[in-house]
């Protein structure tokens, strides 16, 4: 999960306001919570997980201080888990969330099978940086 987030440049975007002018920048987020919650002993494990998810979705994120994503893993039964992803719409949409889920599945499968994960393609920030270096005075 942490590798997938590190590779997802939109999830590593910070926002701010300087002198009344909004800004955004790429800033790797290396410290963030990833709760693993065992709700299997609850009378209704699915409802317990959903209650946590609803509370998390109601939480207000600070654009200038909080990671704009939240992930959690719920143990519902000995062999049944639920994965939660909460994403602020300013950094991604459902399609972006699906790409992160796909990359997470690729990384998980590689770990579970002892194989190498497919290489993640360089993202748009890397492409922009290359373009900037190619323009005299900008690099």
N, CA, C and O atoms as a MOPAC input file, in Angstrom:
PM7 MOZYME 1SCF
protein

 N      0.82300 1    -1.17700 1     0.00000 1
 C      0.00000 1     0.00000 1     0.00000 1
 C      0.87300 1     1.24900 1     0.00000 1
 O      0.62600 1     2.19400 1    -0.74900 1
 N      1.88600 1     1.23900 1     0.84100 1
 C      2.75700 1     2.41900 1     0.92300 1
 C      3.49800 1     2.66300 1    -0.38700 1
 O      3.69200 1     3.81300 1    -0.78100 1
 N      3.91300 1     1.60300 1    -1.06100 1
 C      4.59200 1     1.78700 1    -2.34700 1
 C      3.61900 1     2.33800 1    -3.39100 1
 O      3.98200 1     3.21600 1    -4.17400 1
 N      2.40300 1     1.83400 1    -3.40500 1
 C      1.41000 1     2.32400 1    -4.37200 1
 C      1.13400 1     3.81000 1    -4.14400 1
 O      1.02100 1     4.57000 1    -5.10600 1
 N      1.02600 1     4.22800 1    -2.89400 1
 C      0.80000 1     5.65100 1    -2.59100 1
 C      2.01500 1     6.47300 1    -3.01200 1
 O      1.86400 1     7.55200 1    -3.58600 1
 N      3.21000 1     5.97500 1    -2.73300 1
 C      4.42100 1     6.70400 1    -3.11000 1
 C      4.50000 1     6.90700 1    -4.62300 1
 O      4.99800 1     7.93200 1    -5.09000 1
 N      4.01000 1     5.93200 1    -5.38500 1
 C      4.05300 1     6.02100 1    -6.84300 1
 C      2.92900 1     6.88200 1    -7.42000 1
 O      3.02600 1     7.32100 1    -8.56600 1
 N      1.88100 1     7.13000 1    -6.66200 1
 C      0.71600 1     7.88500 1    -7.15100 1
 C      0.93900 1     9.37700 1    -6.87800 1
 O      0.61400 1     9.87300 1    -5.80000 1
 N      1.48700 1    10.07000 1    -7.84900 1
 C      1.85400 1    11.46200 1    -7.64900 1
 C      0.70500 1    12.34900 1    -7.17200 1
 O      0.94000 1    13.20600 1    -6.32100 1
 N     -0.52100 1    12.19400 1    -7.66900 1
 C     -1.58900 1    13.06400 1    -7.16800 1
 C     -1.81400 1    12.93600 1    -5.65900 1
 O     -2.21300 1    13.90300 1    -5.00900 1
 N     -1.56000 1    11.75200 1    -5.10100 1
 C     -1.74100 1    11.56500 1    -3.66600 1
 C     -0.64000 1    12.24600 1    -2.86300 1
 O     -0.75800 1    12.40900 1    -1.64900 1
 N      0.41700 1    12.63500 1    -3.53600 1
 C      1.54900 1    13.29700 1    -2.90200 1
 C      1.56600 1    14.78900 1    -3.24200 1
 O      2.63000 1    15.39400 1    -3.37200 1
 N      0.40400 1    15.35700 1    -3.37900 1
 C      0.26400 1    16.76800 1    -3.70500 1
 C     -0.14200 1    17.53200 1    -2.45600 1
 O     -1.02600 1    17.11000 1    -1.71000 1
 N      0.50900 1    18.65100 1    -2.24400 1
 C      0.18400 1    19.54800 1    -1.13600 1
 C     -0.41900 1    20.82200 1    -1.70600 1
 O     -0.09400 1    21.23300 1    -2.82000 1
 N     -1.28900 1    21.43200 1    -0.94000 1
 C     -1.93400 1    22.67000 1    -1.34100 1
 C     -1.70000 1    23.71900 1    -0.27600 1
 O     -1.49900 1    23.39600 1     0.89500 1
 N     -1.72700 1    24.95800 1    -0.67900 1
 C     -1.54500 1    26.04100 1     0.27300 1
 C     -2.06900 1    27.34200 1    -0.28700 1
 O     -2.67200 1    27.39600 1    -1.36000 1
 N     -1.81900 1    28.38500 1     0.47500 1
 C     -2.26900 1    29.72000 1     0.10700 1
 C     -1.18900 1    30.68100 1     0.57600 1
 O     -0.91500 1    30.78900 1     1.77100 1
 N     -0.59300 1    31.36400 1    -0.35500 1
 C      0.44100 1    32.33800 1    -0.00800 1
 C      0.04300 1    33.71500 1    -0.50600 1
 O     -0.00600 1    33.95600 1    -1.71200 1
 N     -0.23900 1    34.61400 1     0.42000 1
 C     -0.63200 1    35.95400 1     0.03600 1
 C     -1.91600 1    35.99000 1    -0.77300 1
 O     -2.08400 1    36.82500 1    -1.66100 1
 N     -2.82200 1    35.07100 1    -0.45300 1
 C     -4.10000 1    35.04000 1    -1.16200 1
 C     -4.04500 1    34.31300 1    -2.49500 1
 O     -5.03600 1    34.27700 1    -3.22500 1
 N     -2.89500 1    33.73300 1    -2.81700 1
 C     -2.74800 1    33.00400 1    -4.07400 1
 C     -2.62600 1    31.51500 1    -3.76100 1
 O     -1.68000 1    31.09400 1    -3.09500 1
 N     -3.58200 1    30.71600 1    -4.24000 1
 C     -3.49800 1    29.27700 1    -3.97400 1
 C     -2.36300 1    28.64900 1    -4.78800 1
 O     -2.03700 1    29.09500 1    -5.88800 1
 N     -1.77600 1    27.60100 1    -4.21100 1
 C     -0.72400 1    26.87600 1    -4.90900 1
 C     -0.84300 1    25.38800 1    -4.60600 1
 O     -1.48900 1    24.97600 1    -3.64300 1
 N     -0.20400 1    24.60500 1    -5.45100 1
 C     -0.07700 1    23.17500 1    -5.20000 1
 C      1.31900 1    22.76100 1    -5.61900 1
 O      1.91800 1    23.35500 1    -6.51500 1
 N      1.82800 1    21.73000 1    -4.95400 1
 C      3.14900 1    21.23200 1    -5.28900 1
 C      3.24500 1    19.74700 1    -4.96800 1
 O      2.53500 1    19.22700 1    -4.10700 1
 N      4.12900 1    19.09100 1    -5.67300 1
 C      4.42500 1    17.69000 1    -5.40600 1
 C      5.35400 1    17.62800 1    -4.20500 1
 O      6.42400 1    18.23800 1    -4.20100 1
 N      4.94000 1    16.88800 1    -3.19000 1
 C      5.74900 1    16.71400 1    -1.99200 1
 C      5.50400 1    15.30800 1    -1.46200 1
 O      4.43000 1    15.03400 1    -0.92800 1
 N      6.48300 1    14.40700 1    -1.60000 1
 C      6.27000 1    13.03200 1    -1.15100 1
 C      5.78900 1    12.95400 1     0.29300 1
 O      6.37300 1    13.55900 1     1.19200 1
 N      4.72300 1    12.20400 1     0.49500 1
 C      4.17000 1    11.98300 1     1.83000 1
 C      4.64500 1    10.60400 1     2.28000 1
 O      4.22700 1     9.58300 1     1.73400 1
 N      5.50600 1    10.58700 1     3.26500 1
 C      6.09300 1     9.31600 1     3.70100 1
 C      5.51400 1     8.81300 1     5.01600 1
 O      5.63000 1     7.62900 1     5.33200 1
 N      4.90000 1     9.69100 1     5.77600 1
 C      4.31600 1     9.29800 1     7.06200 1
 C      2.80400 1     9.46100 1     7.00600 1
 O      2.29600 1    10.57400 1     6.86800 1
 N      2.09000 1     8.34800 1     7.11400 1
 C      0.63100 1     8.38700 1     7.15900 1
 C      0.12500 1     7.10900 1     7.79500 1
 O      0.75900 1     6.05700 1     7.72000 1
 N     -1.04000 1     7.22900 1     8.42800 1
 C     -1.63600 1     6.09200 1     9.13400 1
 C     -2.25700 1     5.11400 1     8.14900 1
 O     -2.88800 1     5.51000 1     7.17000 1
 N     -2.06700 1     3.83700 1     8.42600 1
 C     -2.73900 1     2.77200 1     7.68100 1
 C     -3.29500 1     1.79100 1     8.71200 1
 O     -2.67000 1     0.77500 1     9.01800 1
 N     -4.49000 1     2.11100 1     9.24700 1
 C     -5.04300 1     1.24500 1    10.28300 1
 C     -5.41400 1    -0.14100 1     9.74800 1
 O     -5.96500 1    -0.28100 1     8.65600 1
 N     -5.10000 1    -1.13800 1    10.53400 1
 C     -5.53700 1    -2.51300 1    10.27700 1
 C     -6.41300 1    -2.86500 1    11.48100 1
 O     -5.92900 1    -3.01700 1    12.60300 1
 N     -7.70900 1    -2.98900 1    11.21700 1
 C     -8.69500 1    -3.11700 1    12.28600 1
 C     -9.37000 1    -4.48500 1    12.24500 1
 O     -9.93800 1    -4.87900 1    11.22700 1
 N     -9.30000 1    -5.18700 1    13.34200 1
 C     -9.94300 1    -6.49800 1    13.44700 1
 C    -11.33000 1    -6.30600 1    14.05500 1
 O    -11.46400 1    -6.07000 1    15.25600 1
 N    -12.35500 1    -6.40800 1    13.21800 1
 C    -13.73700 1    -6.27600 1    13.69600 1
 C    -14.45200 1    -7.62900 1    13.65900 1
 O    -15.67700 1    -7.69600 1    13.76000 1
 N    -13.68100 1    -8.69700 1    13.51500 1
 C    -14.26500 1   -10.03300 1    13.35700 1
 C    -15.03100 1   -10.50200 1    14.59700 1
 O    -15.90200 1   -11.36500 1    14.48500 1
 N    -14.72900 1    -9.95700 1    15.76600 1
 C    -15.42900 1   -10.37300 1    16.98900 1
 C    -16.74000 1    -9.60100 1    17.20100 1
 O    -17.51300 1    -9.93200 1    18.10000 1
 N    -16.98600 1    -8.59200 1    16.39100 1
 C    -18.23100 1    -7.80700 1    16.51500 1
 C    -19.43200 1    -8.66800 1    16.11600 1
 O    -19.29000 1    -9.61800 1    15.34500 1
 N    -20.61400 1    -8.33400 1    16.64300 1
 C    -21.83700 1    -9.05600 1    16.26300 1
 C    -22.07400 1    -8.98000 1    14.76100 1
 O    -22.48600 1    -9.96200 1    14.14200 1
 N    -21.81300 1    -7.81300 1    14.17700 1
 C    -21.97500 1    -7.60400 1    12.73700 1
 C    -20.70500 1    -6.92200 1    12.22100 1
 O    -20.63800 1    -5.69400 1    12.16900 1
 N    -19.70000 1    -7.71200 1    11.84200 1
 C    -18.42400 1    -7.13800 1    11.42000 1
 C    -18.56000 1    -6.16900 1    10.24100 1
 O    -17.88500 1    -5.13900 1    10.20900 1
 N    -19.41900 1    -6.48600 1     9.27900 1
 C    -19.60100 1    -5.59300 1     8.13300 1
 C    -20.11300 1    -4.23300 1     8.58900 1
 O    -19.62300 1    -3.19800 1     8.13700 1
 N    -21.10200 1    -4.23400 1     9.48600 1
 C    -21.66600 1    -2.97900 1     9.98500 1
 C    -20.62600 1    -2.19100 1    10.77600 1
 O    -20.57700 1    -0.96500 1    10.68400 1
 N    -19.79600 1    -2.88200 1    11.55000 1
 C    -18.75800 1    -2.20400 1    12.32500 1
 C    -17.75000 1    -1.52900 1    11.38900 1
 O    -17.33800 1    -0.39400 1    11.63000 1
 N    -17.36000 1    -2.22300 1    10.33400 1
 C    -16.42800 1    -1.63400 1     9.36400 1
 C    -17.08300 1    -0.45200 1     8.65900 1
 O    -16.45400 1     0.59300 1     8.48900 1
 N    -18.32500 1    -0.60500 1     8.25200 1
 C    -19.02900 1     0.48300 1     7.56400 1
 C    -19.18600 1     1.70200 1     8.46400 1
 O    -19.08600 1     2.83400 1     7.99100 1
 N    -19.43000 1     1.48800 1     9.74600 1
 C    -19.55500 1     2.61000 1    10.68300 1
 C    -18.24100 1     3.39100 1    10.74800 1
 O    -18.25200 1     4.62200 1    10.74200 1
 N    -17.11200 1     2.68400 1    10.81000 1
 C    -15.81000 1     3.34200 1    10.82300 1
 C    -15.59800 1     4.12100 1     9.52800 1
 O    -15.12200 1     5.25600 1     9.54800 1
 N    -15.95400 1     3.50300 1     8.40400 1
 C    -15.77300 1     4.15000 1     7.10600 1
 C    -16.60700 1     5.42300 1     6.98500 1
 O    -16.12300 1     6.44800 1     6.50700 1
 N    -17.86000 1     5.34800 1     7.42300 1
 C    -18.72700 1     6.54300 1     7.36100 1
 C    -18.17300 1     7.67300 1     8.23100 1
 O    -18.20400 1     8.83900 1     7.83600 1
 N    -17.67500 1     7.32700 1     9.39800 1
 C    -17.08600 1     8.34200 1    10.27300 1
 C    -15.85000 1     8.95600 1     9.62000 1
 O    -15.62100 1    10.16100 1     9.71400 1
 N    -15.06600 1     8.12300 1     8.96700 1
 C    -13.87400 1     8.64100 1     8.30300 1
 C    -14.24300 1     9.54800 1     7.13600 1
 O    -13.62400 1    10.59500 1     6.94100 1
 N    -15.23300 1     9.15700 1     6.37100 1
 C    -15.66000 1     9.98700 1     5.24000 1
 C    -16.22700 1    11.33100 1     5.70000 1
 O    -16.18000 1    12.30400 1     4.94800 1
 N    -16.75600 1    11.40100 1     6.90900 1
 C    -17.31200 1    12.64600 1     7.43800 1
 C    -16.22200 1    13.57400 1     7.98500 1
 O    -16.47200 1    14.75100 1     8.24700 1
 N    -15.02900 1    13.03800 1     8.15100 1
 C    -13.91100 1    13.81800 1     8.69600 1
 C    -13.47300 1    14.87900 1     7.68700 1
 O    -13.32600 1    14.58800 1     6.50000 1
 N    -13.27000 1    16.09100 1     8.15500 1
 C    -12.81400 1    17.18000 1     7.29300 1
 C    -11.29000 1    17.14200 1     7.22800 1
 O    -10.61100 1    17.15900 1     8.25500 1
 N    -10.77000 1    17.09100 1     6.01400 1
 C     -9.32100 1    17.07900 1     5.82600 1
 C     -8.81900 1    18.49700 1     5.59100 1
 O     -9.44700 1    19.26900 1     4.86600 1
 N     -7.70500 1    18.83600 1     6.19500 1
 C     -7.08300 1    20.13400 1     5.97000 1
 C     -6.19400 1    20.06900 1     4.74700 1
 O     -5.20400 1    19.33800 1     4.73800 1
 N     -6.53100 1    20.81800 1     3.72000 1
 C     -5.77500 1    20.76900 1     2.46900 1
 C     -4.30400 1    21.10600 1     2.64000 1
 O     -3.47000 1    20.65300 1     1.85600 1
 N     -3.97900 1    21.88800 1     3.64700 1
 C     -2.59400 1    22.31400 1     3.81400 1
 C     -1.79800 1    21.45400 1     4.78800 1
 O     -0.58300 1    21.61900 1     4.90400 1
 N     -2.47000 1    20.52900 1     5.49700 1
 C     -1.73500 1    19.79300 1     6.52700 1
 C     -1.95000 1    18.28500 1     6.50600 1
 O     -1.08300 1    17.54800 1     6.97500 1
 N     -3.05500 1    17.80600 1     5.98700 1
 C     -3.36500 1    16.37400 1     6.05100 1
 C     -3.06800 1    15.67100 1     4.73300 1
 O     -3.19000 1    16.27800 1     3.66900 1
 N     -2.67300 1    14.37300 1     4.79200 1
 C     -2.69500 1    13.60600 1     3.54900 1
 C     -4.14100 1    13.60600 1     3.02900 1
 O     -5.08600 1    13.51300 1     3.81300 1
 N     -4.29900 1    13.70700 1     1.74900 1
 C     -5.63800 1    13.82000 1     1.16800 1
 C     -6.16700 1    12.46400 1     0.72200 1
 O     -6.92600 1    12.35500 1    -0.24100 1
 N     -5.75000 1    11.44600 1     1.44200 1
 C     -6.20800 1    10.07900 1     1.22000 1
 C     -6.22400 1     9.37600 1     2.56300 1
 O     -5.58900 1     9.81200 1     3.52300 1
 N     -6.97200 1     8.27100 1     2.60800 1
 C     -7.00400 1     7.44600 1     3.81600 1
 C     -7.27000 1     6.01500 1     3.38200 1
 O     -8.18600 1     5.74600 1     2.60500 1
 N     -6.47500 1     5.12300 1     3.88200 1
 C     -6.65500 1     3.69900 1     3.60800 1
 C     -6.76600 1     2.95800 1     4.93400 1
 O     -6.19500 1     3.37100 1     5.94200 1
 N     -7.50300 1     1.86700 1     4.91500 1
 C     -7.61300 1     1.00200 1     6.09300 1
 C     -7.90900 1    -0.41600 1     5.61800 1
 O     -8.44800 1    -0.62600 1     4.53200 1
 N     -7.55000 1    -1.36400 1     6.44200 1
 C     -7.83400 1    -2.76500 1     6.16300 1
 C     -8.61100 1    -3.31900 1     7.34600 1
 O     -8.21300 1    -3.15900 1     8.49900 1
 N     -9.73600 1    -3.97900 1     7.03900 1
 C    -10.59700 1    -4.55100 1     8.07300 1
 C    -10.57800 1    -6.06800 1     7.97800 1
 O    -10.77700 1    -6.63600 1     6.90400 1
 N    -10.33800 1    -6.71700 1     9.10900 1
 C    -10.48500 1    -8.17000 1     9.18400 1
 C    -11.92200 1    -8.43500 1     9.59500 1
 O    -12.32500 1    -8.10900 1    10.71200 1
 N    -12.70200 1    -9.03200 1     8.68600 1
 C    -14.11300 1    -9.29900 1     8.94400 1
 C    -14.33700 1   -10.72100 1     9.45100 1
 O    -15.20500 1   -10.96200 1    10.29000 1
 N    -13.56000 1   -11.64000 1     8.94400 1
 C    -13.59200 1   -13.05600 1     9.33000 1
 C    -12.16100 1   -13.56300 1     9.21100 1
 O    -11.30500 1   -12.84300 1     8.69500 1
 N    -11.87600 1   -14.77400 1     9.67000 1
 C    -10.49300 1   -15.26300 1     9.59400 1
 C     -9.88400 1   -15.17500 1     8.18100 1
 O     -8.68900 1   -14.91300 1     8.04900 1
 N    -10.66700 1   -15.38600 1     7.15600 1
 C    -10.14700 1   -15.35300 1     5.78800 1
 C    -10.86800 1   -14.32400 1     4.91100 1
 O    -10.86600 1   -14.44700 1     3.68700 1
 N    -11.47900 1   -13.32000 1     5.52400 1
 C    -12.21000 1   -12.31100 1     4.74200 1
 C    -11.86800 1   -10.92400 1     5.26000 1
 O    -12.02000 1   -10.62300 1     6.44400 1
 N    -11.40400 1   -10.09100 1     4.34400 1
 C    -10.97600 1    -8.73900 1     4.67600 1
 C    -11.68800 1    -7.74400 1     3.76500 1
 O    -12.17100 1    -8.10000 1     2.69000 1
 N    -11.74200 1    -6.50800 1     4.20800 1
 C    -12.26700 1    -5.41400 1     3.38800 1
 C    -11.21500 1    -4.31100 1     3.37500 1
 O    -10.63100 1    -3.97700 1     4.40500 1
 N    -10.99100 1    -3.76100 1     2.20700 1
 C    -10.02800 1    -2.68200 1     2.03400 1
 C    -10.78700 1    -1.39400 1     1.77700 1
 O    -11.68200 1    -1.34800 1     0.93300 1
 N    -10.43000 1    -0.35700 1     2.50100 1
 C    -11.09800 1     0.93800 1     2.39200 1
 C    -10.13300 1     1.95600 1     1.82200 1
 O     -8.97300 1     2.03600 1     2.22600 1
 N    -10.63800 1     2.74000 1     0.86700 1
 C     -9.86700 1     3.89000 1     0.41400 1
 C    -10.78200 1     5.10700 1     0.37700 1
 O    -11.84200 1     5.09700 1    -0.24900 1
 N    -10.34700 1     6.13600 1     1.05500 1
 C    -11.04700 1     7.41300 1     1.05000 1
 C    -10.12400 1     8.43800 1     0.41400 1
 O     -9.01100 1     8.65600 1     0.89300 1
 N    -10.57600 1     9.06500 1    -0.65500 1
 C     -9.72900 1     9.97200 1    -1.42400 1
 C    -10.41100 1    11.32900 1    -1.56800 1
 O    -11.58700 1    11.40200 1    -1.92500 1
 N     -9.68100 1    12.38900 1    -1.29200 1
 C    -10.22200 1    13.73300 1    -1.48300 1
 C    -10.30800 1    13.97700 1    -2.98800 1
 O     -9.36900 1    13.68800 1    -3.72900 1
 N    -11.42900 1    14.50600 1    -3.42300 1
 C    -11.65600 1    14.68600 1    -4.85200 1
 C    -10.71600 1    15.71200 1    -5.47700 1
 O    -10.58700 1    15.75200 1    -6.70100 1
 N    -10.06500 1    16.53200 1    -4.68100 1
 C     -9.14600 1    17.50700 1    -5.25500 1
 C     -7.89100 1    16.82800 1    -5.82300 1
 O     -7.23200 1    17.39300 1    -6.69600 1
 N     -7.55200 1    15.62200 1    -5.33700 1
 C     -6.35800 1    14.94000 1    -5.83800 1
 C     -6.65500 1    13.81100 1    -6.80500 1
 O     -5.78500 1    13.42300 1    -7.58500 1
 N     -7.85800 1    13.28100 1    -6.76900 1
 C     -8.17500 1    12.20600 1    -7.70700 1
 C     -9.67900 1    11.99200 1    -7.76200 1
 O    -10.43100 1    12.51200 1    -6.93800 1
 N    -10.09400 1    11.22000 1    -8.74700 1
 C    -11.50000 1    10.86100 1    -8.89000 1
 C    -11.60600 1     9.33900 1    -8.85100 1
 O    -10.64200 1     8.65500 1    -8.50600 1
 N    -12.75200 1     8.82100 1    -9.19700 1
 C    -12.95200 1     7.36400 1    -9.13400 1
 C    -11.98900 1     6.62300 1   -10.06400 1
 O    -11.50300 1     5.54300 1    -9.72700 1
 N    -11.71900 1     7.20100 1   -11.22700 1
 C    -10.78700 1     6.55300 1   -12.16100 1
 C     -9.38500 1     6.49900 1   -11.56300 1
 O     -8.69900 1     5.48400 1   -11.68900 1
 N     -8.95100 1     7.58300 1   -10.91300 1
 C     -7.64700 1     7.58700 1   -10.26400 1
 C     -7.59500 1     6.60400 1    -9.10700 1
 O     -6.58500 1     5.93100 1    -8.90200 1
 N     -8.68800 1     6.52100 1    -8.34900 1
 C     -8.76300 1     5.54500 1    -7.26800 1
 C     -8.65700 1     4.12000 1    -7.79300 1
 O     -8.03600 1     3.26200 1    -7.16600 1
 N     -9.26900 1     3.87600 1    -8.95000 1
 C     -9.18800 1     2.54200 1    -9.56500 1
 C     -7.75500 1     2.22800 1    -9.99700 1
 O     -7.31200 1     1.08500 1    -9.88700 1
 N     -7.03100 1     3.23700 1   -10.48700 1
 C     -5.62900 1     3.01500 1   -10.87400 1
 C     -4.76700 1     2.67800 1    -9.66300 1
 O     -3.89200 1     1.81600 1    -9.73900 1
 N     -5.01500 1     3.35700 1    -8.55000 1
 C     -4.27800 1     3.04100 1    -7.32100 1
 C     -4.63100 1     1.62700 1    -6.85700 1
 O     -3.75300 1     0.87900 1    -6.42600 1
 N     -5.90700 1     1.25800 1    -6.94300 1
 C     -6.32200 1    -0.09400 1    -6.55100 1
 C     -5.65000 1    -1.13700 1    -7.44100 1
 O     -5.19500 1    -2.17200 1    -6.95300 1
 N     -5.58700 1    -0.86700 1    -8.73700 1
 C     -4.94000 1    -1.82100 1    -9.65100 1
 C     -3.46000 1    -1.96600 1    -9.32500 1
 O     -2.93200 1    -3.07800 1    -9.30100 1
 N     -2.78400 1    -0.83200 1    -9.07300 1
 C     -1.36600 1    -0.90100 1    -8.74600 1
 C     -1.13700 1    -1.61700 1    -7.42000 1
 O     -0.17800 1    -2.37700 1    -7.28000 1
 N     -2.01100 1    -1.37900 1    -6.45000 1
 C     -1.92000 1    -2.07500 1    -5.16600 1
 C     -2.05700 1    -3.57500 1    -5.37400 1
 O     -1.32400 1    -4.35400 1    -4.76600 1
 N     -2.98600 1    -3.98700 1    -6.22500 1
 C     -3.17300 1    -5.41600 1    -6.52200 1
 C     -1.93100 1    -6.00100 1    -7.19300 1
 O     -1.53800 1    -7.12600 1    -6.88200 1
 N     -1.31200 1    -5.26100 1    -8.10100 1
 C     -0.08200 1    -5.73800 1    -8.75200 1
 C      1.02700 1    -5.94500 1    -7.72300 1
 O      1.71800 1    -6.96400 1    -7.74100 1
 N      1.19100 1    -4.97600 1    -6.83200 1
 C      2.24100 1    -5.07400 1    -5.81800 1
 C      1.96000 1    -6.20100 1    -4.82600 1
 O      2.86800 1    -6.93900 1    -4.44600 1
 N      0.69800 1    -6.33000 1    -4.40900 1
 C      0.31600 1    -7.39100 1    -3.48100 1
 C      0.55000 1    -8.77300 1    -4.11200 1
 O      1.08100 1    -9.67700 1    -3.46700 1
 N      0.15400 1    -8.92000 1    -5.35600 1
 C      0.32800 1   -10.19800 1    -6.05200 1
 C      1.80700 1   -10.55300 1    -6.15500 1
 O      2.18500 1   -11.70800 1    -5.95500 1
 N      2.64000 1    -9.56900 1    -6.46700 1
 C      4.07800 1    -9.82100 1    -6.55500 1
 C      4.63600 1   -10.27100 1    -5.20700 1
 O      5.43200 1   -11.20700 1    -5.14300 1
 N      4.21600 1    -9.60100 1    -4.12800 1
 C      4.68300 1   -10.00300 1    -2.79800 1
 C      4.19600 1   -11.40300 1    -2.42600 1
 O      4.95200 1   -12.20700 1    -1.88200 1
 N      2.92000 1   -11.68700 1    -2.72700 1
 C      2.33200 1   -12.98300 1    -2.36300 1
 C      2.94000 1   -14.13500 1    -3.15100 1
 O      3.01300 1   -15.25900 1    -2.65400 1
 N      3.37500 1   -13.86300 1    -4.37400 1
 C      3.91400 1   -14.92900 1    -5.22800 1
 C      5.43200 1   -14.94400 1    -5.28500 1
 O      6.02300 1   -15.82500 1    -5.91000 1
 N      6.07200 1   -13.96700 1    -4.63000 1
 C      7.52900 1   -13.90900 1    -4.63500 1
 C      8.10600 1   -13.53000 1    -5.98800 1
 O      9.22700 1   -13.91800 1    -6.31800 1
 N      7.35500 1   -12.78100 1    -6.76700 1
 C      7.82600 1   -12.34400 1    -8.07700 1
 C      8.04800 1   -10.82600 1    -8.06700 1
 O      7.69400 1   -10.13300 1    -7.11300 1
 N      8.63300 1   -10.34600 1    -9.13600 1
 C      8.83500 1    -8.90000 1    -9.25600 1
 C      7.55900 1    -8.24700 1    -9.75100 1
 O      6.88800 1    -8.76000 1   -10.64700 1
 N      7.23100 1    -7.10600 1    -9.15500 1
 C      6.06900 1    -6.34400 1    -9.60900 1
 C      6.40300 1    -5.67500 1   -10.93500 1
 O      7.55200 1    -5.30800 1   -11.18200 1
 N      5.39300 1    -5.51700 1   -11.78600 1
 C      5.63900 1    -4.76100 1   -13.01200 1
 C      6.14100 1    -3.36700 1   -12.65000 1
 O      5.74800 1    -2.79900 1   -11.63000 1
 N      7.00400 1    -2.82900 1   -13.48600 1
 C      7.54700 1    -1.49200 1   -13.24300 1
 C      6.43700 1    -0.45700 1   -13.40400 1
 O      5.61600 1    -0.54000 1   -14.31800 1
 N      6.43200 1     0.50500 1   -12.50800 1
 C      5.46300 1     1.58400 1   -12.59100 1
 C      5.99600 1     2.63400 1   -13.56200 1
 O      7.15000 1     3.04900 1   -13.45000 1
 N      5.16900 1     3.06600 1   -14.51300 1
 C      5.66600 1     4.06700 1   -15.46200 1
 C      5.89100 1     5.40900 1   -14.77300 1
 O      5.20700 1     5.72800 1   -13.80000 1
 N      6.86800 1     6.21500 1   -15.28200 1
 C      7.06300 1     7.53100 1   -14.67100 1
 C      5.82000 1     8.38500 1   -14.84800 1
 O      5.18700 1     8.37100 1   -15.90300 1
 N      5.48200 1     9.12500 1   -13.81100 1
 C      4.26700 1     9.93600 1   -13.84600 1
 C      4.47500 1    11.28600 1   -14.49600 1
 O      5.56800 1    11.61700 1   -14.95600 1
 N      3.40100 1    12.05900 1   -14.52400 1
 C      3.45600 1    13.35100 1   -15.20100 1
 C      4.45100 1    14.33300 1   -14.59600 1
 O      5.00800 1    15.15500 1   -15.32500 1
 N      4.69400 1    14.27700 1   -13.29200 1
 C      5.64100 1    15.21200 1   -12.69300 1
 C      7.03500 1    14.96100 1   -13.24900 1
 O      7.77000 1    15.91100 1   -13.51800 1
 N      7.40800 1    13.70100 1   -13.42500 1
 C      8.71500 1    13.37800 1   -14.00000 1
 C      8.81000 1    13.90900 1   -15.42000 1
 O      9.85300 1    14.42800 1   -15.81800 1
 N      7.74100 1    13.78600 1   -16.18500 1
 C      7.74700 1    14.28200 1   -17.57000 1
 C      7.89000 1    15.79900 1   -17.59700 1
 O      8.63300 1    16.33400 1   -18.41900 1
 N      7.19100 1    16.49100 1   -16.71400 1
 C      7.29200 1    17.95100 1   -16.65000 1
 C      8.70200 1    18.36500 1   -16.24900 1
 O      9.25400 1    19.31400 1   -16.80700 1
 N      9.28700 1    17.66000 1   -15.28600 1
 C     10.64800 1    17.97900 1   -14.84700 1
 C     11.62800 1    17.82100 1   -16.00500 1
 O     12.51800 1    18.65400 1   -16.17400 1
 N     11.48000 1    16.76000 1   -16.80800 1
 C     12.35200 1    16.56600 1   -17.97300 1
 C     12.18900 1    17.71400 1   -18.96300 1
 O     13.17400 1    18.20800 1   -19.51200 1
 N     10.95600 1    18.13600 1   -19.18900 1
 C     10.70200 1    19.24000 1   -20.11300 1
 C     11.32100 1    20.53200 1   -19.59100 1
 O     11.89500 1    21.30000 1   -20.36200 1
 N     11.20800 1    20.77300 1   -18.29600 1
 C     11.78000 1    21.99400 1   -17.71500 1
 C     13.29600 1    22.00300 1   -17.86300 1
 O     13.88300 1    23.03900 1   -18.17500 1
 N     13.93500 1    20.85300 1   -17.64100 1
 C     15.39900 1    20.78200 1   -17.76500 1
 C     15.83700 1    21.03600 1   -19.20200 1
 O     16.94700 1    21.51200 1   -19.43700 1
 N     14.98200 1    20.72600 1   -20.15500 1
 C     15.33500 1    20.90100 1   -21.57200 1
 C     15.23200 1    22.35200 1   -22.02500 1
 O     15.76700 1    22.70200 1   -23.07700 1
 N     14.55500 1    23.20900 1   -21.25300 1
 C     14.38600 1    24.62100 1   -21.61800 1
 C     15.43400 1    25.44600 1   -20.88500 1
 O     15.45100 1    25.46500 1   -19.65400 1
 N     16.32000 1    26.13600 1   -21.62900 1
 C     17.34400 1    26.95200 1   -20.95900 1
 C     16.70200 1    27.96800 1   -20.00900 1
 O     15.73200 1    28.64700 1   -20.34600 1
 N     17.28200 1    28.04000 1   -18.81200 1
 C     16.80600 1    29.00400 1   -17.81700 1
 C     15.71700 1    28.48800 1   -16.90500 1
 O     15.44000 1    29.10900 1   -15.87900 1
 N     15.08000 1    27.36100 1   -17.24400 1
 C     14.02300 1    26.81000 1   -16.39800 1
 C     14.49700 1    25.64700 1   -15.55400 1
 O     13.99100 1    25.45400 1   -14.44900 1
 N     15.45300 1    24.86200 1   -16.03500 1
 C     15.88100 1    23.64300 1   -15.36000 1
 C     16.49900 1    23.92000 1   -14.06400 1
 O     16.91400 1    22.99300 1   -13.36800 1

